[in-house]
């Protein structure tokens, strides 16, 4: 069984429902959800849009390989209506990123794990630190809570009262 941490985000449509639907789809096709952070309202990162995001982190256990999991998550995004617009960051109905896959380090043309921008994104680190504060980043060698403490991202990240 593999332990995986995912980041889920949305800033289009019924955001709460989008996240809830993504979690149900992950549970049905990717792996058993073992932990979920709270839901955070976050300022868009590197994106010119006024629409704020809802973000959260989840921990799953899966029998899938990293590449099979990626394919499954991309399929979930597509079925939920995610449109890809090429390079850059755009508003999205759903975004599911693999943050960590066990302690594996993968860097090929299809997948990079750990996600290369974790340590730069407060909207990822805040929820991740709720469910995995002591998980050691296998490349950087520091726990998630230390990455959060040293993160220089100034974008607003606020915990909501939303429960799923």
Backbone as CSV, one residue per row, in Angstrom:
resi,resn,N_x,N_y,N_z,CA_x,CA_y,CA_z,C_x,C_y,C_z
1,UNK,0.852,-1.183,0.000,0.000,0.000,0.000,0.890,1.236,0.000
2,UNK,0.560,2.179,-0.858,1.321,3.418,-0.971,0.586,4.554,-0.266
3,UNK,1.338,5.399,0.413,0.773,6.579,1.059,1.076,7.783,0.183
4,UNK,0.022,8.530,-0.129,0.133,9.655,-1.063,-0.549,10.874,-0.456
5,UNK,0.060,12.031,-0.655,-0.551,13.288,-0.257,-0.906,14.055,-1.526
6,UNK,-2.151,14.539,-1.553,-2.671,15.271,-2.698,-3.088,16.670,-2.275
7,UNK,-3.034,17.597,-3.218,-3.592,18.930,-3.041,-4.783,19.038,-3.980
8,UNK,-5.892,19.574,-3.471,-7.095,19.755,-4.279,-7.471,21.226,-4.238
9,UNK,-7.763,21.804,-5.409,-8.158,23.208,-5.464,-9.198,23.473,-6.535
10,UNK,-9.957,24.553,-6.340,-10.983,24.966,-7.288,-11.285,26.448,-7.124
11,UNK,-11.557,27.135,-8.235,-12.022,28.522,-8.131,-13.091,28.853,-9.169
12,UNK,-13.735,27.846,-9.736,-14.822,28.051,-10.697,-16.050,27.280,-10.228
13,UNK,-17.207,27.892,-10.388,-18.456,27.191,-10.112,-18.727,27.020,-8.633
14,UNK,-19.402,25.934,-8.304,-19.763,25.615,-6.922,-18.554,24.977,-6.237
15,UNK,-17.708,25.801,-5.690,-16.401,25.349,-5.216,-16.488,24.255,-4.148
16,UNK,-17.366,24.408,-3.178,-17.495,23.374,-2.137,-17.900,22.039,-2.749
17,UNK,-18.876,22.097,-3.654,-19.346,20.880,-4.301,-18.255,20.262,-5.173
18,UNK,-17.442,21.109,-5.806,-16.336,20.600,-6.626,-15.349,19.796,-5.784
19,UNK,-14.986,20.337,-4.635,-14.037,19.627,-3.768,-14.657,18.339,-3.235
20,UNK,-15.914,18.410,-2.800,-16.581,17.213,-2.286,-16.660,16.132,-3.363
21,UNK,-16.995,16.537,-4.594,-17.081,15.573,-5.698,-15.715,14.973,-5.994
22,UNK,-14.670,15.793,-5.960,-13.316,15.285,-6.221,-12.921,14.251,-5.171
23,UNK,-13.238,14.501,-3.922,-12.900,13.546,-2.861,-13.651,12.234,-3.071
24,UNK,-14.914,12.323,-3.448,-15.682,11.102,-3.709,-15.086,10.322,-4.875
25,UNK,-14.673,11.022,-5.924,-14.061,10.380,-7.092,-12.716,9.750,-6.737
26,UNK,-11.938,10.440,-5.931,-10.646,9.901,-5.485,-10.882,8.617,-4.691
27,UNK,-11.829,8.665,-3.772,-12.144,7.498,-2.952,-12.617,6.332,-3.823
28,UNK,-13.391,6.622,-4.847,-13.954,5.569,-5.703,-12.923,4.967,-6.654
29,UNK,-11.952,5.772,-7.106,-11.079,5.264,-8.149,-9.590,5.313,-7.913
30,UNK,-9.161,6.053,-6.899,-7.720,6.237,-6.712,-7.194,5.577,-5.444
31,UNK,-7.933,5.693,-4.369,-7.458,5.120,-3.121,-8.306,5.553,-1.956
32,UNK,-8.079,4.928,-0.820,-8.848,5.220,0.384,-8.334,6.502,1.035
33,UNK,-9.236,7.441,1.270,-8.877,8.695,1.933,-8.700,8.424,3.424
34,UNK,-7.502,8.686,3.925,-7.171,8.440,5.336,-7.207,9.701,6.189
35,UNK,-6.973,10.865,5.582,-6.995,12.124,6.330,-7.299,13.265,5.374
36,UNK,-7.988,14.271,5.908,-8.296,15.475,5.131,-8.013,16.694,5.997
37,UNK,-7.403,17.689,5.403,-7.216,18.959,6.097,-8.550,19.696,6.096
38,UNK,-8.571,20.819,6.753,-9.699,21.721,6.591,-9.652,22.322,5.191
39,UNK,-10.679,23.084,4.881,-10.747,23.771,3.591,-10.277,25.205,3.812
40,UNK,-9.430,25.671,2.907,-8.848,27.005,3.001,-9.270,27.844,1.811
41,UNK,-9.591,29.103,2.084,-9.835,30.065,1.001,-8.506,30.743,0.742
42,UNK,-8.102,30.751,-0.527,-6.760,31.225,-0.843,-6.779,32.198,-2.015
43,UNK,-5.874,33.117,-1.940,-5.675,34.079,-3.005,-5.033,33.363,-4.198
44,UNK,-5.451,33.692,-5.421,-4.833,33.039,-6.595,-3.316,33.253,-6.619
45,UNK,-2.604,32.217,-7.014,-1.137,32.227,-7.056,-0.694,32.307,-8.511
46,UNK,0.046,33.372,-8.848,0.561,33.546,-10.218,-0.563,33.554,-11.258
47,UNK,-1.693,34.169,-10.895,-2.846,34.140,-11.784,-3.562,35.478,-11.693
48,UNK,-3.913,36.041,-12.834,-4.646,37.299,-12.865,-6.146,37.025,-12.899
49,UNK,-6.697,36.745,-11.740,-8.127,36.511,-11.613,-8.569,36.973,-10.233
50,UNK,-9.779,37.441,-10.153,-10.299,37.889,-8.870,-10.897,36.730,-8.075
51,UNK,-11.131,35.607,-8.722,-11.797,34.481,-8.071,-10.833,33.750,-7.141
52,UNK,-11.163,33.747,-5.849,-10.313,33.033,-4.902,-10.544,31.533,-5.027
53,UNK,-9.595,30.777,-4.512,-9.640,29.318,-4.549,-10.121,28.766,-3.216
54,UNK,-10.654,27.570,-3.264,-10.763,26.722,-2.091,-9.720,25.639,-2.293
55,UNK,-8.915,25.398,-1.269,-7.859,24.391,-1.324,-7.891,23.518,-0.085
56,UNK,-7.436,22.292,-0.252,-7.261,21.390,0.884,-6.232,20.336,0.516
57,UNK,-5.794,19.594,1.507,-4.870,18.478,1.296,-5.539,17.208,1.795
58,UNK,-5.258,16.102,1.116,-5.763,14.809,1.559,-4.627,13.794,1.533
59,UNK,-4.749,12.839,2.431,-3.822,11.706,2.475,-4.613,10.487,2.039
60,UNK,-4.078,9.760,1.052,-4.742,8.545,0.606,-3.780,7.365,0.687
61,UNK,-4.365,6.184,0.741,-3.608,4.949,0.566,-4.083,4.334,-0.734
62,UNK,-3.140,3.940,-1.577,-3.488,3.424,-2.895,-2.604,2.244,-3.265
63,UNK,-3.161,1.383,-4.087,-2.385,0.291,-4.669,-1.838,0.686,-6.040
64,UNK,-2.268,1.840,-6.537,-1.830,2.286,-7.859,-0.359,2.698,-7.853
65,UNK,0.278,2.563,-9.009,1.622,3.093,-9.203,1.522,4.608,-9.349
66,UNK,2.636,5.323,-9.231,2.580,6.778,-9.402,1.973,7.199,-10.743
67,UNK,2.382,6.566,-11.827,1.874,6.965,-13.146,0.411,6.575,-13.338
68,UNK,0.009,5.435,-12.792,-1.405,5.048,-12.856,-2.257,6.008,-12.033
69,UNK,-1.748,6.423,-10.879,-2.468,7.398,-10.069,-2.609,8.713,-10.827
70,UNK,-1.541,9.167,-11.444,-1.611,10.398,-12.231,-2.685,10.292,-13.312
71,UNK,-2.695,9.191,-14.046,-3.715,8.993,-15.087,-5.112,9.028,-14.497
72,UNK,-5.302,8.399,-13.351,-6.608,8.379,-12.691,-7.030,9.784,-12.281
73,UNK,-6.120,10.548,-11.701,-6.435,11.902,-11.265,-6.734,12.817,-12.449
74,UNK,-5.976,12.676,-13.527,-6.253,13.471,-14.731,-7.617,13.128,-15.312
75,UNK,-7.985,11.851,-15.254,-9.295,11.420,-15.723,-10.403,12.022,-14.850
76,UNK,-10.202,12.039,-13.551,-11.178,12.655,-12.650,-11.348,14.129,-13.003
77,UNK,-10.241,14.845,-13.171,-10.307,16.263,-13.537,-11.087,16.463,-14.837
78,UNK,-10.805,15.650,-15.825,-11.483,15.768,-17.126,-12.975,15.506,-16.983
79,UNK,-13.331,14.442,-16.279,-14.749,14.115,-16.097,-15.484,15.201,-15.324
80,UNK,-14.773,15.905,-14.460,-15.400,16.984,-13.695,-15.470,18.290,-14.490
81,UNK,-14.886,18.309,-15.684,-14.990,19.492,-16.533,-13.756,20.365,-16.604
82,UNK,-12.635,19.881,-16.118,-11.397,20.653,-16.179,-10.976,20.847,-17.629
83,UNK,-10.705,22.077,-17.983,-10.216,22.421,-19.320,-8.767,22.861,-19.180
84,UNK,-7.907,22.305,-19.998,-6.496,22.690,-19.981,-6.255,23.713,-21.086
85,UNK,-5.520,24.774,-20.726,-5.302,25.889,-21.633,-3.843,26.057,-22.028
86,UNK,-3.055,25.011,-21.955,-1.639,25.114,-22.315,-0.809,25.630,-21.156
87,UNK,0.213,26.400,-21.471,1.157,26.906,-20.468,0.509,27.961,-19.582
88,UNK,0.970,28.054,-18.349,0.507,29.089,-17.430,-0.585,28.598,-16.496
89,UNK,-1.037,29.510,-15.660,-2.045,29.195,-14.665,-3.354,29.867,-15.038
90,UNK,-4.451,29.115,-14.974,-5.763,29.599,-15.346,-6.778,29.147,-14.306
91,UNK,-7.921,29.856,-14.208,-8.980,29.378,-13.325,-9.344,27.940,-13.696
92,UNK,-9.813,27.188,-12.707,-10.131,25.782,-12.965,-11.243,25.295,-12.053
93,UNK,-12.032,24.394,-12.602,-13.112,23.792,-11.831,-12.555,22.840,-10.786
94,UNK,-11.442,22.192,-11.119,-10.785,21.293,-10.166,-9.322,21.127,-10.566
95,UNK,-8.478,21.003,-9.571,-7.060,20.746,-9.782,-6.631,19.774,-8.686
96,UNK,-6.087,18.647,-9.094,-5.628,17.642,-8.126,-4.157,17.358,-8.425
97,UNK,-3.298,17.697,-7.481,-1.858,17.499,-7.655,-1.342,16.444,-6.687
98,UNK,-0.440,15.607,-7.175,0.281,14.678,-6.317,1.423,15.460,-5.671
99,UNK,1.401,15.551,-4.355,2.459,16.258,-3.636,3.604,15.315,-3.288
100,UNK,3.257,14.220,-2.604,4.226,13.199,-2.234,3.631,11.834,-2.545
101,UNK,4.468,10.906,-2.978,4.079,9.508,-3.186,5.074,8.679,-2.399
102,UNK,4.648,8.223,-1.207,5.579,7.614,-0.256,6.780,8.551,-0.124
103,UNK,7.970,8.018,-0.164,9.182,8.855,-0.147,9.863,8.852,-1.498
104,UNK,9.108,8.527,-2.528,9.694,8.397,-3.855,10.068,9.753,-4.451
105,UNK,11.096,9.702,-5.274,11.517,10.851,-6.066,11.395,10.424,-7.522
106,UNK,10.517,11.104,-8.250,10.249,10.780,-9.649,10.412,12.056,-10.453
107,UNK,11.162,11.968,-11.528,11.328,13.141,-12.383,11.454,12.662,-13.817
108,UNK,10.312,12.544,-14.488,10.331,12.165,-15.900,9.434,13.125,-16.680
109,UNK,9.244,12.865,-17.945,8.504,13.825,-18.766,7.021,13.901,-18.429
110,UNK,6.491,12.929,-17.672,5.074,12.909,-17.335,4.772,13.293,-15.889
111,UNK,5.738,13.103,-15.003,5.456,13.258,-13.583,6.703,13.679,-12.815
112,UNK,6.517,14.654,-11.923,7.569,15.060,-10.997,7.011,14.968,-9.582
113,UNK,7.620,14.128,-8.779,7.234,13.933,-7.385,8.508,13.893,-6.554
114,UNK,8.566,14.631,-5.452,7.562,15.524,-4.918,7.238,16.655,-5.901
115,UNK,6.026,17.209,-5.724,5.650,18.338,-6.576,6.717,19.422,-6.411
116,UNK,7.242,19.938,-7.518,8.388,20.852,-7.429,8.119,22.207,-6.776
117,UNK,6.861,22.593,-6.606,6.574,23.927,-6.064,6.023,23.916,-4.638
118,UNK,6.028,22.770,-3.996,5.462,22.676,-2.642,6.013,23.758,-1.724
119,UNK,7.300,23.889,-1.647,7.911,24.781,-0.657,7.681,26.264,-0.944
120,UNK,7.149,26.587,-2.126,6.904,27.977,-2.499,5.443,28.385,-2.350
121,UNK,4.572,27.455,-2.053,3.134,27.710,-2.078,2.499,27.555,-0.698
122,UNK,2.154,28.681,-0.110,1.492,28.655,1.197,0.140,27.947,1.098
123,UNK,-0.564,28.085,-0.045,-1.876,27.455,-0.188,-1.791,25.931,-0.197
124,UNK,-0.607,25.383,-0.452,-0.374,23.941,-0.353,0.128,23.582,1.047
125,UNK,1.063,24.353,1.553,1.703,24.029,2.828,0.782,24.144,4.042
126,UNK,-0.087,25.163,4.075,-0.989,25.327,5.234,-1.863,24.084,5.424
127,UNK,-2.613,23.654,4.398,-3.436,22.453,4.617,-2.600,21.187,4.810
128,UNK,-1.495,21.065,4.080,-0.651,19.881,4.213,-0.081,19.762,5.620
129,UNK,0.288,20.887,6.209,0.835,20.879,7.571,-0.202,20.439,8.602
130,UNK,-1.472,20.555,8.280,-2.527,20.090,9.196,-2.565,18.571,9.285
131,UNK,-2.252,17.891,8.191,-2.371,16.429,8.190,-1.019,15.710,8.161
132,UNK,0.055,16.441,7.854,1.372,15.786,7.766,2.495,16.735,8.187
133,UNK,2.410,17.331,9.367,3.422,18.320,9.751,4.835,17.765,9.849
134,UNK,4.960,16.498,10.171,6.287,15.907,10.372,6.777,15.092,9.182
135,UNK,5.982,15.049,8.103,6.424,14.312,6.915,7.643,15.016,6.334
136,UNK,8.702,14.259,6.100,9.960,14.818,5.599,9.947,14.853,4.078
137,UNK,10.146,16.042,3.532,10.262,16.204,2.082,11.489,15.410,1.634
138,UNK,11.327,14.403,0.756,12.457,13.529,0.428,13.584,14.185,-0.365
139,UNK,13.353,15.329,-0.947,14.422,16.031,-1.669,15.064,17.089,-0.778
140,UNK,14.239,17.886,-0.131,14.730,18.996,0.695,15.230,18.516,2.052
141,UNK,14.645,17.422,2.557,15.085,16.855,3.828,14.551,17.562,5.056
142,UNK,13.464,18.338,4.906,12.868,19.050,6.034,11.408,18.644,6.171
143,UNK,10.887,18.703,7.406,9.469,18.389,7.587,8.578,19.499,7.022
144,UNK,7.358,19.118,6.689,6.398,20.062,6.097,6.228,21.298,6.970
145,UNK,6.129,21.130,8.285,5.926,22.297,9.155,7.108,23.268,9.068
146,UNK,8.321,22.780,8.873,9.478,23.665,8.689,9.422,24.385,7.351
147,UNK,8.950,23.679,6.339,8.785,24.319,5.025,7.769,25.455,5.114
148,UNK,6.690,25.224,5.862,5.681,26.267,6.053,6.266,27.457,6.807
149,UNK,7.003,27.184,7.855,7.602,28.265,8.650,8.560,29.123,7.836
150,UNK,9.245,28.527,6.872,10.220,29.288,6.076,9.661,29.763,4.731
151,UNK,8.391,29.482,4.464,7.788,29.866,3.186,7.648,31.391,3.104
152,UNK,8.088,31.970,2.000,8.030,33.426,1.823,6.812,33.884,1.025
153,UNK,5.957,32.969,0.626,4.743,33.303,-0.117,3.841,34.161,0.769
154,UNK,3.446,35.320,0.275,2.623,36.258,1.050,1.147,36.240,0.627
155,UNK,0.766,35.355,-0.274,-0.637,35.277,-0.680,-1.503,34.864,0.515
156,UNK,-2.696,35.421,0.579,-3.612,35.161,1.695,-4.095,33.711,1.676
157,UNK,-4.065,33.085,2.841,-4.558,31.730,3.036,-5.336,31.745,4.348
158,UNK,-6.656,31.494,4.263,-7.511,31.594,5.442,-8.349,30.333,5.589
159,UNK,-8.280,29.709,6.748,-9.073,28.509,7.004,-10.547,28.893,7.069
160,UNK,-11.373,28.107,6.382,-12.826,28.353,6.390,-13.472,27.434,7.418
161,UNK,-14.747,27.608,7.594,-15.502,26.718,8.474,-16.162,25.583,7.709
162,UNK,-15.797,25.424,6.440,-16.404,24.403,5.586,-15.964,23.023,6.056
163,UNK,-16.933,22.138,6.231,-16.608,20.761,6.577,-17.133,19.841,5.494
164,UNK,-16.350,18.844,5.173,-16.736,17.883,4.133,-16.936,16.511,4.740
